[in-house]
C-alpha cells in the first residue's frame, strides 16, 4: 500500500461465497441492512459474466450516503492474472472507502482458495484481518451430481468457517440432515452449519478469525471471448453492447444499453420469467421506473431501485439460447 494508505489497518474482511443462484447477493444486501449506522462498509463483488450487474443492484439499494462503498470485478474469477484485477479494484476500494469492514463476494463459479491467497499475501498482511468465510448452500442441490461433482462447489464448502443452508423454507425434512452429513464429509474446517431463508444471516456470523490455512493450489481459466473491459468501455453508436464468457462448464451472455433506451416493464417481466438458465441478474430503466431482477431456478424476483446509470442484464446457463436476444430487444419501448 502507498504511504497515503498507511492508516488503513486490520480491516475485518469476510468472504461470502456459494454456487450460482444460492442467494449470496441477497445475503449481502441483508447484512448491509443490519450494518451499524456509524460504520463504513466496502463490498468487492466479482461476477462470471463480462457485463457486471451486482454493483448496480447494490448501489440501487445502498449508496455512499449510507456509508456503503461498492466495487465490481466482472469477467470471471477475479484472482486471475496473478491477482492483478482483484488487487487493483481492492486497492481503489480501500482508498476510497477506508472501511470498518470489507465483504468480498466471489463469483459463484470462482475459486475462493485463490481469493484467500491474494488476501493473505504479504501485501495485505497488515491491511486486512481475515475473518470467517461464509458459504451459502442450497441443500436441495446435493441431490444433483452437477453440483456435488463440481470442484468449485466442493471447494466453496471445504474452505467455509460457516455453512449457511439457505432457502430452508423450500426444503423437505430430509434436506436438513443431508446438508449436515455432506458438510461433515467435505468441510476441511469442521464448519458450523446454520439455516436461513431469503439470505437472512446474522451479523454475528461474520465475527472471529478464519480457521483456513492455505495449501499450494492453482487453477486455470478460460479467457473471455469478449476481451477485457466490456463492463466499462464506451457504448457504441448503436446504443448497446453484447459480451459473452465461458468456463467451468457454463456460458454467459450479457448486454448493456444506453440509458436513453427504456423498456416496457410488463413485456420485460414476461420475457425474463420465460428464461431457463442457471442464473440471471439485471437492472432496467423502464417507463415505470428503475427495477432490479434476480432469476434462479425457484423464482423471478423484481425489486424497485432508486436509480441506475444504464440497463444491464447477465444470463449464465449451461448453454446460451440465441433467441434471448430477440426476446430482449422486443421489450424495448417503441
C-alpha positions in Angstrom: 0.0 0.0 0.0 1.2 3.6 -0.6 2.2 5.9 2.2 -1.2 7.7 1.9 -2.9 4.4 2.8 -0.9 3.6 6.0 -3.9 4.5 8.2 -5.8 1.5 6.8 -5.1 -1.3 9.2 -6.5 -4.7 10.1 -9.9 -4.3 8.4 -12.2 -7.1 9.3 -12.7 -9.0 6.0 -15.2 -11.7 5.2 -15.6 -13.8 2.0 -19.3 -14.6 1.2 -19.2 -17.4 -1.3 -21.5 -20.1 -2.7 -22.5 -21.5 -6.1 -24.7 -19.9 -8.7 -28.2 -18.8 -7.6 -27.8 -19.7 -3.9 -28.5 -16.2 -2.6 -25.1 -14.5 -2.0 -26.3 -11.1 -3.2 -29.4 -11.3 -1.0 -27.3 -12.3 2.0 -25.0 -9.3 1.5 -28.0 -6.9 1.0 -29.4 -8.2 4.3 -26.1 -7.8 6.0 -25.9 -4.2 4.7 -29.4 -3.5 6.2 -28.0 -4.6 9.6 -24.8 -2.5 9.3 -24.2 -0.2 12.3 -25.0 3.3 11.1 -21.7 4.7 12.3 -19.6 2.2 10.3 -18.3 2.4 6.8 -18.5 -0.9 4.8 -17.0 -1.8 1.5 -18.1 -4.6 -0.8 -15.9 -6.1 -3.6 -18.1 -8.1 -5.8 -17.0 -10.4 -8.6 -19.1 -11.7 -11.5 -18.5 -14.5 -14.0 -20.2 -12.5 -16.8 -18.4 -9.7 -18.6 -21.1 -7.0 -18.2 -21.4 -6.8 -14.4 -24.8 -6.3 -12.7 -24.3 -6.8 -9.0 -22.7 -3.4 -8.5 -25.8 -1.7 -9.9 -28.1 -3.9 -7.7 -26.1 -3.0 -4.6 -25.8 0.7 -5.4 -29.5 0.9 -6.2 -30.3 -0.1 -2.6 -27.3 1.1 -0.6 -25.2 4.1 -1.7 -22.3 6.0 -0.3 -24.7 8.3 1.6 -25.3 5.2 3.8 -21.5 4.7 4.1 -21.6 1.7 1.8 -18.9 1.5 -1.0 -19.1 -0.9 -3.9 -16.5 -2.0 -6.4 -17.1 -4.6 -9.1 -14.8 -7.0 -10.9 -16.6 -8.6 -13.8 -15.4 -11.1 -16.4 -14.6 -14.3 -14.4 -12.7 -15.3 -11.3 -11.1 -12.1 -10.0 -7.9 -13.8 -8.8 -6.7 -14.5 -12.4 -3.6 -12.9 -13.8 -1.7 -13.2 -10.5 -4.5 -11.4 -8.8 -4.0 -8.1 -10.5 -7.6 -7.3 -11.4 -8.6 -8.0 -7.8 -5.6 -6.1 -6.3 -6.3 -3.0 -8.4 -10.0 -3.0 -7.6 -9.4 -3.7 -3.9 -6.8 -1.0 -3.6 -9.0 1.6 -5.2 -11.9 0.5 -3.0 -9.9 0.6 0.2 -8.5 4.0 -0.6 -11.9 5.5 -1.3 -13.9 3.8 1.5 -11.4 3.4 4.4 -13.9 0.9 5.6 -14.7 -0.6 9.0 -15.5 -3.9 7.3 -14.9 -5.4 3.9 -17.1 -8.0 2.3 -15.9 -9.9 -0.7 -18.3 -11.9 -3.0 -16.5 -14.1 -5.5 -18.4 -15.3 -8.5 -20.4 -18.5 -7.9 -18.0 -20.1 -10.4 -14.9 -18.6 -8.7 -12.3 -20.3 -6.6 -12.3 -18.9 -3.0 -8.9 -20.5 -2.2 -7.2 -18.3 -4.7 -9.1 -15.3 -3.5 -7.8 -16.1 0.0 -4.3 -16.5 -1.3 -4.4 -12.9 -2.6 -5.9 -11.5 0.6 -3.3 -13.2 2.9 -0.3 -12.3 0.8 2.4 -10.1 2.4 1.0 -7.1 0.5 -2.2 -7.2 2.6 -0.9 -8.8 5.8 -1.3 -5.6 7.9 -4.1 -4.1 6.0 -6.7 -6.9 6.3 -7.8 -9.1 9.1 -9.3 -12.2 7.6 -12.4 -13.2 9.4 -14.9 -16.1 8.9 -15.7 -17.2 5.5 -19.4 -17.9 4.9 -20.5 -20.3 2.2 -24.2 -20.4 1.2 -25.5 -23.8 0.0 -28.9 -24.8 -1.2 -29.3 -28.3 0.3 -31.6 -29.4 -2.5 -28.7 -29.2 -4.9 -27.0 -32.1 -3.0 -29.3 -34.4 -4.9 -27.8 -33.3 -8.2 -24.4 -34.5 -9.3 -23.9 -31.5 -11.5 -23.2 -29.7 -8.2 -21.7 -32.4 -6.0 -19.4 -33.4 -8.8 -18.2 -29.8 -9.4 -14.8 -29.0 -8.0 -15.8 -25.3 -7.3 -18.9 -26.3 -5.4 -16.9 -28.6 -3.1 -14.0 -26.1 -2.7 -16.5 -23.5 -1.5 -17.7 -25.9 1.2 -14.2 -27.1 2.1 -12.9 -23.6 3.0 -16.0 -22.4 4.9 -16.0 -21.5 8.6 -19.7 -21.2 8.5 -22.1 -23.0 6.0 -25.5 -21.4 5.6 -28.2 -23.7 4.4 -30.1 -21.0 2.5 -33.7 -21.3 1.2 -34.6 -23.6 4.1 -38.3 -22.7 3.5 -38.1 -24.8 0.3 -36.5 -27.9 1.9 -38.2 -31.2 2.7 -37.3 -32.6 6.1 -34.6 -34.8 4.8 -32.6 -31.9 3.3 -31.5 -30.6 6.7 -29.8 -33.9 7.6 -28.5 -34.3 4.0 -26.6 -31.0 4.4 -25.3 -31.8 7.8 -23.9 -35.1 6.6 -22.4 -33.5 3.4 -20.7 -30.8 5.4 -19.3 -33.3 7.9 -17.8 -35.2 4.9 -16.5 -32.2 2.8 -15.6 -29.5 5.3 -11.9 -29.0 6.0 -12.6 -26.8 9.0 -15.4 -28.5 10.9 -17.7 -25.8 9.7 -20.6 -24.5 11.7 -23.9 -25.2 9.9 -26.8 -22.8 10.2 -30.0 -22.5 8.2 -31.7 -19.4 6.7 -34.2 -18.2 4.1 -34.0 -15.4 1.7 -30.4 -14.8 2.6 -31.2 -13.6 6.1 -27.9 -14.1 8.1 -26.8 -12.7 11.4 -24.0 -10.1 11.6 -22.6 -12.2 14.5 -21.7 -15.0 12.0 -19.0 -12.6 10.5 -17.0 -12.2 13.7 -13.9 -14.2 14.5 -10.8 -15.2 12.6 -11.0 -17.7 9.8 -9.5 -21.2 10.6 -8.4 -21.6 7.0 -4.8 -22.4 6.2 -3.9 -22.3 2.6 -2.5 -25.2 0.6 -0.5 -24.6 -2.6 -3.3 -24.6 -5.1 -3.6 -23.1 -8.6 -6.1 -23.3 -11.4 -6.6 -22.1 -14.9 -9.4 -20.2 -16.5 -10.8 -19.8 -20.0 -10.1 -16.4 -21.4 -13.1 -14.2 -22.0 -14.2 -14.2 -25.7 -15.2 -10.5 -25.5 -11.9 -9.2 -24.2 -11.3 -7.1 -21.1 -13.4 -4.1 -20.2 -16.9 -4.9 -21.5 -18.4 -3.5 -18.3 -16.7 -0.1 -18.6 -15.9 0.6 -22.3 -18.0 3.4 -24.0 -21.1 2.1 -25.6 -21.0 2.1 -29.4 -23.2 4.3 -31.6 -25.9 1.7 -31.9 -26.6 2.2 -28.2 -25.9 -1.3 -26.8 -23.1 -3.7 -26.2 -23.1 -7.5 -26.0 -20.5 -9.6 -24.3 -20.0 -13.4 -23.7 -17.9 -15.6 -21.5 -17.5 -19.3 -20.8 -15.7 -21.5 -18.3 -16.2 -24.1 -15.5 -18.8 -25.8 -17.7 -21.0 -22.7 -18.1 -21.6 -19.9 -20.6 -22.7 -16.3 -20.0 -24.2 -13.6 -22.2 -24.9 -10.1 -21.3 -26.0 -6.7 -22.7 -25.5 -3.1 -21.7 -27.9 -0.4 -23.0 -27.6 3.4 -23.4 -29.7 5.0 -20.6 -31.9 6.8 -23.2 -33.3 3.3 -24.2 -36.2 2.4 -21.9 -38.0 -0.9 -21.6 -41.7 -1.9 -21.3 -42.0 -3.3 -17.8 -44.7 -5.8 -18.4 -43.2 -7.2 -21.6 -39.8 -7.3 -19.8 -41.2 -9.3 -16.8 -42.8 -11.8 -19.2 -39.6 -12.3 -21.1 -37.4 -12.7 -18.0 -39.9 -15.1 -16.5 -39.6 -17.4 -19.5 -35.8 -17.7 -19.4 -34.4 -21.1 -18.5 -30.9 -20.6 -17.1 -28.8 -21.2 -14.0 -28.8 -17.5 -13.2 -30.0 -14.2 -14.5 -29.5 -10.7 -12.9 -30.5 -7.4 -14.4 -31.2 -3.8 -13.8 -33.5 -2.0 -16.2 -34.7 1.5 -16.8 -38.4 1.2 -17.6 -41.2 3.6 -18.3 -42.4 2.9 -14.8 -39.1 3.4 -13.0 -35.9 1.5 -12.4 -36.1 -2.2 -11.4 -33.7 -4.9 -10.5 -34.3 -8.6 -11.4 -33.0 -11.8 -10.0 -33.8 -15.1 -11.5 -33.0 -18.5 -10.0 -34.5 -21.9 -10.6 -37.1 -21.1 -7.9 -38.5 -17.7 -8.9 -38.0 -14.3 -10.6 -37.7 -11.5 -8.1 -38.4 -7.9 -9.1 -37.3 -5.0 -6.8 -37.6 -1.3 -7.3 -34.3 0.6 -7.2 -33.6 4.2 -6.5 -31.5 4.6 -9.7 -29.0 3.1 -12.1 -26.7 4.5 -14.8 -27.9 2.2 -17.5 -29.8 -1.0 -18.2 -27.7 -4.2 -17.9 -28.5 -7.9 -18.0 -26.4 -11.0 -17.5 -27.5 -14.6 -18.1 -25.5 -17.7 -17.0 -26.5 -21.1 -18.4 -25.1 -24.4 -19.4 -25.7 -23.2 -23.0 -26.7 -19.7 -24.3 -30.0 -19.6 -26.1 -29.7 -17.5 -29.3 -33.4 -16.5 -29.0 -32.8 -14.5 -25.9 -31.5 -11.5 -27.8 -34.6 -11.2 -30.0 -36.9 -11.6 -26.9 -34.9 -8.9 -25.0 -34.9 -6.4 -27.8 -38.7 -6.9 -28.2 -39.1 -5.4 -24.7 -37.7 -2.0 -25.7 -40.2 0.8 -25.8 -41.2 1.9 -29.3 
